[in-house]
Amino acid sequence: MSSLDKDPKPVLEASGWNKLFVPQPTIAKYAITGYESQIVTVSINNGDSVKGEPGVMMYLTPGMTQRASCDGCFERLCSGEECCVMNFINEQGGNGYVAMTPNFPMAKVVPIDLSSPEVGGTLIAQQGAFMASYGDVRIGISLDCNFLRCCCAGTGLVRQKIEGSGTVFLAATGTIIQKVLAPGETIIIDTNCILAFSNSCQLDLKRAGGILGMVGGGEGIFNTTLTGPGLCFVQSMNETTFREALVANKIYRR
């Protein structure tokens, strides 16, 4: 039996990384369907609501209404989102349901419980990563004013800051894995692969080898580092890289 036929789980665990963990609340609140272009279906109690970016709604059950609001428009625009946010409200007697899917092809839904101790109530994400949320979730901005980091670390000057105690659903592409960094533990990541990380993590840069490595290694001049404590999520291919690959092969047309 070759090493490829064996269970890869011990290797992944030994590296400290894990497959994307889907939080399971005490009472079933949502379900994620599919492997690519995933769908998240959320159960909404009477009088409650779910927020989503414009265009993500796939279907609503009878008694559900949708309303647009522009609260925090400036911060939303700066963090890569639309000015408006859609509110899906249950105005019927029993449970209602809304199904949502990301706005770009082959995307996956990444659920994150902001109240978990690994996140600590504040998450820093790539611009435009927010897809939907329920509970206490607020979208803002986080500025990285370090010139080198904002230009070369892969997250830019204005990053998406997601705060609260609810659950947020991010949209991502490729394969998503996660790691809980111990205090002082540092991991080196390709600058295009960062999806999100806890606010307690420290983002920095590391030179990608010597001159030959920086010129011909395919990683550019810098790699990104994250130092714990906290939870981080990485994706094997971000949306921009995915779209560029499709355009290069004349598959994707906007």
Secondary structure, DSSP 8 states (H G I E B T S, - for coil): --GGGS-SHHHHHHHT-EE------SS--EEEE-SSS-EEEEEE-TT-EEEE-TT-EEEE-TTEEEEEE-TTHHHHHHTT--S-EEEEEE-SSS-EEEEE--SSTT-EEEEEETTSTTTTTEEEE-TT-EEEEESSEEEEEEE---HHHHHHSSS-SEEEEEEESSEEEEEE-S-EEEEEE-TT-EEEE-TT-EEEEETTSEEEEEE-SSHHHHHHSSS-SEEEEEESSEEEEEESS-HHHHHHHHHHTT----
